[in-house]
């Protein structure tokens, strides 16, 4: 089974709660981790997550930079965690 997710609304979620938009992006990243864990334990063979579109480059440069840092951080830590998982398939 292939599941695809389009992430949208993290910044709005944070703004509605009086938080900086970057806080919404952090919460979105946490949600991705949960989705990946559930997908790994389910019958999901392929998981596609769309997290940044071409239109997102028009956001303020500080927000784009924060998103890129977040992507880099999570790719590093999550890839490392996955490679240390003795139950991960090879």
Secondary structure, 3 states (H helix, E strand, C coil): CEEEEECCCHHHHHHHCCCCHHHHHHHHHHHHHHHHHHHHCCCCCEEEEECCCHHHHHCCHHHHHHHHHHHHHHHHHHHHHHHCCCCCCC
